[in-house]
């Protein structure tokens, strides 16, 4: 990207200079009056400075020889959250994202709804800076502030948003272009999410898969979606069990799914019956177990859950998935996650992404628990409304200010 400044007596003259050199595709970033200096400054004509930007690929035939002036990265402190300086147009951010896409499957499509964010989050400079390098720093500060504010709008916890920005500041040298700053933030967030981990086949015998979590998050429907994927698409041998003896409707719902998929179904009332099921279905690929939701403050129920999960430890390979709703507020999610972490290690499944406009809790819980994310669901349709967790897609949404399921 080329970013240059032009000075003239009027804005129109400066813009004409820019378009004469860079062509009609040049984008105006900022317009400001230049402060007069010196003892006889009152005798000097008023000057206007226009900052413009343009993608290098947009005008190859012009044969420009002068290199673009790089924008220096922020060395000033941020006001989090608060006012930011500089004016960044939506077109500039979109062109930056397109450059990121062309360099190896970066952000896959332009971020939406940015104009309203810019109008709300970025305000014009109230005081003119005397030094040009300070003005360039302000532009970069404003850009990173924009990304930071987007994370907060998507309900990324302030602690984690600050960690990401602090790490970018420490590891980014001065005078780097804005698209490099964006790439650094994007890659940093992907690394924070880590590699997704999905259900794996056991080395020998059946894989016992427990689904745990509070009531009302969609555990039973999620099990049906995953079971359908393995049964229909991969032709695996599946068994469906339920230990949710508190809710008759939940057991009948899972029984219905088992009948549709033509797979065995059984209700489990005790750890002994769980062990018997592992023996009886030893020739199967997956034994998927629905569990009862309970209050994370109920110690008796937690003990029962622990006994059920650990009774198969020396009898079969197992995986445990904590199913959470993306609509649950962060403080409650932390309490739930901490409670189940005292019982067993687990991976994370998030449901109801179609019922929320923000995805910050996915990153929040990943960083709080250290547990890997595996699947996300976005509707009630079985088996369609489920997909493997995609860090790239999620980060793009977190930086775009709008969830797009």
N, C-alpha and C positions, 0 to 999 in steps of 0.2 A: 504494500500500500504506500502511495505517495502522499505526504502531508507537507504543505508549503504555506508560507505567509506572503501576502502582497500588500504594499502600502501605496496609498494615493490620497489625493485631496478629498475625494468622495468615495462612497461605497461602490457606486456604479463603476467608477474608473478602476478600482481595485479588482472588482469582479471581472471586468473586461480583460484586464491583464491576465488573470488566472485562466479564463477560458481561452484566451488567445494562445497561451502556452500549453495548457493541459487538455483543452477541448471542451465540448459542451457537457460531457459527463462528469465534470468536476462537481463535488458536493461541498456546499458551504457549511463549515463547522461552527465558526464563530466570527463575530464582527465587533470591533471595539474601537473607540477613539484613543489615539496615542497621546499620552500626557506630554505636554511641552516641557522642555528642560532648559536650564541656563538662565543667565541674567537678563537676556534679551528675548526670552521665550514669547513675550507678548507680541513681538514683531513677526514671529514665525506663523505660517499658515497652519490651521488645524489639519491633522492627518488622520486617516482612517486605515486600520489594519484588518484585512480579511484572511482568515485561515480556511483553507480548502483541503479536501481529501479526495483521493481517486485511486481505484485499483490499478495496478500496473498493467494488468492484462487488458484493461478497457481501451487502451489507446496505443497499441504496439507500433502502428505505422508512423507515429510522430517522431520516432527516433530520439526520444529524450535522452540527453547525456548526463544531466544533473541528477545525482542520487537524491532520494527523498530524505528530508530531515527526520530522524527518528524521534519519537516521543519518549522523553525520559520517564522512567518508572518512578512511582511515588517514593519520596523520602520524607515527606511531611507526615504528620500524624493525622489520623482519621477522627471524625466525630461520629461515633457509632451509638445508635443511629442518629443522624442529625443532618445538618446542612452540608451540601457538597458544592464545589465550585466547578465552573466550566460548562460548556454547552456541547452535548454529544447528540447528533441527530440520529433518528431511527435508521436512516439509510447507511450511516457510517457503521453502526453496529451490525447491520445485516451484511454489509460487504465484508466486515471482519470475519463474521461467521462463515461466509462462503469461502474465504481463503482457508479457514480451518478445515472445512469439509474437503477441499481439494488436496490436502496434505495427509491423506491416509485415513479415511473413515473417521473423521473427527465428529463434530456435531452434525447430525444427518439432515436437518432441515432448519430453516430460519426460525428464530424464536419469535413467538407471537406476543401481541398485546404490549409491545415495548413503548409505544408512543405515550400512552397514559402513564406508564411508569416513569418515563423521562420527565413528563410535565410535573409529576408529583414529587419526584425525588431529586431532580437536578435543578438548581436555581442559578440564574446569572451571577457573575462575579459582582459583588457589591463594591469592592475597592480595587482600583487598577493597580497592578503590580508594575514595579519599575524595571525589573530585570526580566529578559525574555526567557531565561531558563526556568524562572519561577512560574511563568505562565504555562510552559510546557509541562512542568510537574503537576500543575493544577488539573490539566486535561487528563493526565494519567490517574491522578487521585480520584477525579470524578468518575472515571471509567470503573475503577476497582470498587469505588463506593456504590456504583450502580449494581455491580454483581453482588456485593454484600447485601444491599437492600433487597435484591431479588430473593436471596436465600431466606432472609427474615420474613418476607411476604409469604413464602412457601412454608413457614413455620419450622425452619431449621433452628434448633435451639441456639440462642445467642452465644453460648459458650463454644459450641462447635463451629459456628460461623467465624468467630474471632480466631479460633485455632487455625482455620484454613487460611484466612487473610494474613495472619501473623507469619505462617510458614511461607507464604508467597513472598512477603516482604523480605524475609531473611534470605531467601534463595534466588531472588531476582535482582540482577545487576541493573545499574542505571542505563538510560538511553536504549531501552528495548521497545519495539513497536507494540501497539495495543493488541494486535492479534496474538503476539507471543504471551502477553499477560493473560488473555482469555484462555489460550491453550494451557497455560500453567495451572490456572484455577480448575479448568475442566478435567485435566489429568489428575490433579491432586484429589478431587472429589471421587473420581472413579477408583483411585487407589484406596481411599477411605472405605468405600463399599466392599472392596475385595472381590475375590472370585466367588460367584454363586456356586452352591453345592446342592445337587438334587439327589433324589433317591437312587441308590446304587444297588445292583444285584449282589446277593451274598456270594462269597467264594464257594460255599457249599451249603446245601440245605436252604430253607426259606429265609427271607429277610423279614423280620418282624418290625412293622412300622407303627409307632404310636403317634396319635394326634392328640395333643393336649391344648388346653386353653379355657378361657372363661366362657360362660353361656352367651349365646346370641351373636357369636362372631362368624358363624357359618362353617363349623368344623365338619358336620355331616355332609353338607353339600360339597365341600372341598375334597373330602375323601372320595365321594362319588366321581368327581371330575378326574382325579388322579387315577382311580381304579379304572375308569373308562379308557383313559389314555393307554394304560398298560395292557388292558384286556383286548381292546379293539385294534389299536394301532400296532402294538408290539406282540400280540398273541401270547401274553404271559398268563400263567395260572395264578388266579387271585382268590383269596379268601377274605371275606369281610366279617369282622367281629365287632360287637359293641359291648362296652362295659358301662354304658350309660343306662343304668337301671332306674334312675330317678325320673326320667322323662320317657313315657311310653311312646309318645309321638316320634321321638328321635330314633328309637329302635325300629319302629314300623317304617319310618322313612328310609333307613338304611336297608331294611329287609326288601323294600320295594326296588331299590337300586340293584340289590343283589339278584333279584328275580329278573330284572331287565337284562342284566349282564350275564345271567345264567352262571352264577358263581355261588359257592357255599356261603351260608350265613349262620352265625351262632351268637347267642347272648352269653356273656361271661359274667359270673357273679363273684368270683374269688380268684386269688392267685393260683390256687390248685387247678381250677378250670382253665386258666390261661396256659399253664404248663401242659395240660392235657391236649389243648388245641394245637400247641406246637408239635406235639408228638403225632397227633392224628393227621395233620396236614404237612408232614415233613417232606412230601414230594412236590409241594407247591413252590412257586417262585416268591410270592409276597403274601404275608398275613398282615392286613391293615386293620388297626384297632382304633375304634372311636371311644373316647373316654368322656366321663361326666365333667361338665364344667362346674367349678366350685369357687367360692370366695377365696381369694389368696390370703385371707386372714383366718381361715378355718384350719386349725392344726390337725384335727382328726381326719378331715378329708385329704389333706396333704399327705398324711402318713399312709392312708389307704392307696392313694395314687402312687406313692413311692414303692410300696410293696408290689403292686401290679406291674410296674415298669421293670423293676429289678429282679423279678422272679424268673426271668428268661435269660439272665446275664450269662449263665454257663451252659445254656441249652441252644441258643441260636444267636445269630448276628441281629442287632437291632439298630434302629434309628428313631429319634424322637423329634417331632416338629411342633413348635409352639405356634398356634394359629391366633393371630391378632387382627383386630379391625383397624384399618387406617383412619377411621373416624373417631377413635378413642383419644381423649386428650392425653398429652405427653405425661403428665404426673401420674395418671392412672396406669398407663402403659409401663412406666418404670416400676410401680408397685407390683404389677402382675409378673413382669419379667424377673424381678428379683425373687419373688416367691417361688416360681418354678425352677429358677436356677439353683435353689437350695435342694431341689429334688433330683435333678438330672441335667446333663448337658443337652442342648437342643439346637436345632436350626430354626429359622424364622420363616413363616408364611404370613403374608399380609392379604387380607380380604377387603372387599368393598371399596376398591379404588375408584369405582364409578360414583360413589356417594360423597366424595370429597374433592375440593379444588386444590388441595395442597398435599404434598408428599414428603414434607420435611421429617415426619416421624419415622419414615423408613431409614433415613440416615441417622436420626437421633438414637433409635433403638440398636442399630448396628454398632454405633460407637459406644453406647452405654454398656451393652452386653458382650460385645466381641463375637456374637454368634453370626454365622453365615446366613445370608438370605437365600431362599430357594425358589419359591413360587409366589405369584401374586394373582388375585382373582378380581374380576371387574364386572360381575353380574351373576344372575342366578341360573343361567342356562348351563345345563350339563350335556356334553362335556366341554362346550366351546369356551366359556368365559374363564379360562385360566391360561397362564403362560409362565414360562421360566422367567425368573427375575433377570432384567436387563439393566446393568449399571449405566451404560451409555445413554439409553433412552431416559432413564430416571434423572440423571444429572442434567440432561438437556432440559427436562421439564422444570427442575429446581432452579435453573438459571434463567428460564423463560418466563416465570411468573404465572404460568397457566398449565394446569394438568390437562393432558389430552390423551384419553384412554382409547 
